[in-house]
Amino acid sequence: HHTIATSGITQPPVFGMALKKVHDAAKRRGRTGTGERSRFLYDAALRWHRWWYEARDPQSTGLVALLHPWESGSDNSP
């Protein structure tokens, strides 16, 4: 039982890892504006991770909880 609005239709917080890969690839290719774009997306990833800890770790154990197998992002695989 929690009071924070949440949904069973989420994906795990892998956005930060994906962002790093995209940022590194853009830098290798010499894309201009990579830093500014990455900063915007980094801030979004940080908010996303903070949401997980606020909504899914209300007792501050350091472990977030999935509420439904779909949330694992692996087609119902834990």
N, C-alpha and C positions, 0 to 999 in steps of 0.2 A: 504494500500500500504506500503510494507516494502522492505528493501533491503537485509535482512538476508535470506539465503537459508533455506527452511523448507519444510516439507512434510505433506500431509494430512493423511499419514499412520503412525501414531505414537500411543502410548498408554500413559495414564497419568503417571505422575512421582510417581508411587507407589513402585518403586524399593527399595527405602530407607527403607520403612516399611517392605517389604519382607526380605530384608537383615538383619534387626534387629531380626526378628523372627528366621531366619536360624542361625544367630550367637548365639542367646540365646540357641537354641536347641543344637547346637554343644558344647557349653560350659557346659551345663547340662550333656551331655553324656561324657564329658572329652576328647573330640577330641583334638589331638595335632595339632599345627599349626593354630588354629582357629584365633588368633590375626592377623597373617600375611595375611591370606586369607581374613579376614574381612577388613583389611586396604586396600588391593587392590580393593576389591569390593566397599568399602566406597568411595574411590577416584573416581571410575567410576560413582557411584550414585551422587556424588557432581558435576561432570562434566555434567551429565544428567540434574540435577536441574538447573544448571547455564545456560545450553542451553535453557531450557524452558523460563527462565526469559529474556534471551537475544533475543531469536527469537519470543517469544509470549507475551512479555510485553515491547515493545520498548519505551513506554512513562513512564516507571517506576511507574506504578500505584499500583504495588503489587499484581495484579491479572493477571494470564496468561489466554490466550484465546484459545479455541478449534476452529479449522477452519472447522471441519466436524463432524457430530454426531458419526461417527465410532471411533473418537479419545477418546470418553469417556471411552472406554473399557467395556461398558455395553450393547453391541449389540444395538446401536443407542438410548440408553436411556440417557437423559441428566443428 
